[in-house]
Amino acid sequence: MEAIFSYQPDEEEDFYKILGCNEHSNTVQITTEYKARVLSCHPDKHPGDESKDKQFRLLQKAKDVLCDEEKRKRYDQWKNAGISMSFSQWCSLRDTVHTSMHWGSVKTKPMIEHDKPETTQHNFRKSDFDHVTISNHQDWNRDEPSEMLRKFRNYQI
């Protein structure tokens, strides 16, 4: 649980950025970008260079994930969900957990507007309440929702 709360996104997990493409790129474009980048860090050209070897493995992993349709679908699902765990941790979870994490996705439009107070118009006549006696009149106006409640309703916490 601590790993989830202390998670910081890592640039090594942004496979699109590593390959210099975007989510709309097709397999041919991804492969072309991979080939252009891999030439500068291939282990055969730089024997013993740990940084080039790491960069090569990262490029290879990014290409493997983005060129495989099923893996890419899972990666896009993880990336768009905004979940606070690494892609490898997320992949190790069972499929049933993935589908139940729909609440983790980022909402573009708030479900409840913050600026607009709730106003409800009722068209009651005074005669509708002639038979009702109120012994202890209370103010039934609603308090404005707190900031915490608004964030909860909009899936921000």
C-alpha positions as CSV (number, residue, x, y, z in Angstrom):
1,M,0.0,0.0,0.0
2,E,2.9,2.3,0.8
3,A,4.2,1.9,-2.8
4,I,0.9,3.1,-4.2
5,F,0.8,6.2,-2.0
6,S,4.5,7.1,-2.6
7,Y,4.4,6.3,-6.4
8,Q,6.0,8.9,-8.7
9,P,5.6,8.5,-12.5
10,D,8.8,7.4,-14.2
11,E,9.8,8.7,-17.6
12,E,11.0,5.1,-18.4
13,E,7.4,4.0,-18.4
14,D,6.2,6.5,-21.0
15,F,6.8,4.2,-24.0
16,Y,5.4,6.7,-26.5
17,K,7.8,9.4,-25.4
18,I,10.8,6.9,-25.4
19,L,10.1,6.1,-29.0
20,G,9.2,9.6,-30.0
21,C,5.6,8.8,-31.2
22,N,2.1,9.2,-29.9
23,E,-1.0,7.2,-29.1
24,H,-2.2,7.5,-32.7
25,S,0.9,6.1,-34.3
26,N,0.5,2.8,-36.1
27,T,2.8,-0.2,-35.9
28,V,4.8,0.8,-38.9
29,Q,5.5,4.3,-37.5
30,I,6.5,2.8,-34.1
31,T,8.9,0.3,-35.8
32,T,10.4,3.1,-37.9
33,E,11.0,5.2,-34.8
34,Y,12.5,2.2,-33.0
35,K,14.9,1.5,-35.8
36,A,16.1,5.1,-36.0
37,R,16.7,5.3,-32.3
38,V,18.2,1.8,-31.7
39,L,21.1,2.5,-34.1
40,S,22.6,5.0,-31.7
41,C,22.6,2.7,-28.7
42,H,23.0,-0.9,-30.0
43,P,25.2,-3.0,-27.7
44,D,27.3,-4.2,-30.6
45,K,28.4,-0.7,-31.4
46,H,29.0,0.3,-27.8
47,P,30.3,-2.8,-25.9
48,G,30.6,-2.3,-22.2
49,D,28.6,0.9,-22.1
50,E,25.9,0.4,-19.4
51,S,23.9,3.5,-20.2
52,K,23.6,2.6,-23.9
53,D,22.7,-1.0,-22.9
54,K,20.0,0.3,-20.6
55,Q,18.7,2.7,-23.3
56,F,18.6,-0.2,-25.8
57,R,16.6,-2.5,-23.5
58,L,14.2,0.3,-22.8
59,L,13.6,0.9,-26.5
60,Q,13.2,-2.8,-27.1
61,K,10.6,-3.1,-24.3
62,A,8.7,-0.1,-25.5
63,K,8.6,-1.5,-29.1
64,D,7.5,-4.9,-27.8
65,V,4.6,-3.5,-25.8
66,L,3.4,-1.0,-28.5
67,C,3.7,-3.3,-31.4
68,D,1.7,-6.1,-29.8
69,E,-2.0,-5.3,-30.0
70,E,-3.0,-6.9,-26.7
71,K,-0.1,-5.5,-24.8
72,R,-0.7,-2.0,-26.3
73,K,-4.3,-2.1,-25.3
74,R,-3.3,-2.9,-21.7
75,Y,-0.7,-0.2,-21.7
76,D,-3.1,2.4,-23.0
77,Q,-5.7,1.3,-20.4
78,W,-3.1,1.8,-17.6
79,K,-1.8,5.1,-19.0
80,N,-5.2,6.6,-19.3
81,A,-6.4,5.4,-16.0
82,G,-3.9,7.5,-14.1
83,I,-3.4,4.8,-11.5
84,S,-0.7,5.3,-8.9
85,M,1.4,2.2,-9.7
86,S,3.9,1.2,-12.2
87,F,2.9,-0.5,-15.5
88,S,4.7,-3.8,-14.5
89,Q,2.8,-3.9,-11.1
90,W,-0.4,-3.2,-12.9
91,C,0.2,-6.0,-15.4
92,S,0.8,-8.4,-12.5
93,L,-2.8,-7.8,-11.3
94,R,-5.6,-10.1,-12.5
95,D,-7.9,-9.0,-15.3
96,T,-10.9,-8.7,-12.9
97,V,-9.0,-6.0,-11.0
98,H,-8.3,-4.1,-14.2
99,T,-12.0,-3.9,-15.1
100,S,-13.0,-2.8,-11.6
101,M,-10.6,0.2,-11.7
102,H,-12.8,2.2,-14.0
103,W,-13.2,4.7,-11.2
104,G,-9.5,5.4,-11.4
105,S,-9.7,7.1,-14.8
106,V,-9.4,10.8,-15.1
107,K,-12.8,12.6,-15.7
108,T,-12.6,15.5,-18.1
109,K,-15.9,17.1,-17.0
110,P,-17.0,17.3,-13.4
111,M,-20.2,15.5,-12.6
112,I,-21.3,18.2,-10.2
113,E,-20.6,21.9,-11.0
114,H,-19.0,23.8,-8.2
115,D,-20.0,27.3,-9.1
116,K,-23.7,26.8,-9.4
117,P,-25.6,26.4,-6.2
118,E,-28.5,24.0,-6.2
119,T,-31.8,25.8,-6.7
120,T,-35.0,23.9,-6.9
121,Q,-38.2,25.7,-7.8
122,H,-41.4,24.3,-6.3
123,N,-44.8,25.7,-7.3
124,F,-46.7,25.1,-4.1
125,R,-49.7,27.2,-3.1
126,K,-50.1,28.3,0.5
127,S,-53.4,26.5,0.6
128,D,-51.6,23.2,0.0
129,F,-50.3,23.5,3.5
130,D,-53.3,24.9,5.4
131,H,-53.9,21.5,7.1
132,V,-50.3,21.2,8.3
133,T,-49.2,22.7,11.6
134,I,-45.6,23.3,12.2
135,S,-44.7,23.5,15.9
136,N,-41.0,23.8,15.6
137,H,-40.0,25.6,12.4
138,Q,-36.5,24.7,11.3
139,D,-34.4,26.1,8.5
140,W,-34.3,23.3,5.9
141,N,-31.9,25.0,3.5
142,R,-29.1,22.8,2.5
143,D,-25.5,23.7,3.4
144,E,-23.3,24.2,0.4
145,P,-21.3,21.0,-0.2
146,S,-17.8,21.1,1.2
147,E,-14.7,21.0,-1.1
148,M,-14.0,17.5,0.1
149,L,-17.5,16.3,-0.9
150,R,-17.2,18.0,-4.3
151,K,-13.8,16.3,-5.0
152,F,-15.2,12.9,-3.9
153,R,-18.2,13.2,-6.2
154,N,-15.9,14.1,-9.1
155,Y,-13.5,11.2,-8.6
156,Q,-10.6,13.5,-7.6
157,I,-9.9,11.6,-4.4
